[in-house]
């Protein structure tokens, strides 16, 4: 007998094993015949989506530009004031500088 014929593939575990591990002409090895039955795997968990009775249409959304609408109300109020101050300072630059100098002197800051 040649070396090639001394090996066989088990029909159960699909492993290639020596002929000595089989009973005569059996297609399944002794290990598979004596092993306990394999445990069944649990079915995968699936979730089904339940449709609602009355679908609610999406509200139209405004397009957000930059920081508009982001943050709490106080932060948005501070941003609005700062923007107004910057615009006012650009429109009346000389008067703004005079007012700023007076306010700095009142606080004891350098002018």
C-alpha positions, 0 to 999 in steps of 0.5 A: 500500500502506498503513502497516499492511500493511507490517508482519508478525509472524514465526511463529518469534520472534513479533516484528513486523517490516517486510515488507522483512525477509521473503522474499516471502510467507514466514511466518518472517523472514530473521533466524530463517531464518539464525540458528543453532538455539537450544540446548536448555535443561537439564532442571530437576534434580529429586530423588526421595525414597526411602522407608526400608524400616522407618519409625521412629515419632516418640518422644513429646515432652515439653512444654517450659515456659520454660527447662526443658531448655535449655542445657548441664548446668552452666547447668541446675545453676546455675539449679536452685541459684539457684531453690532459694536464692531459695525458701529465702531467701523461707521463712527471710528473717530467717536468710538476711539474717543469714547474708548479712551474715556472709558479706559481712563475711567478704569485706570488703563493706559490710553 
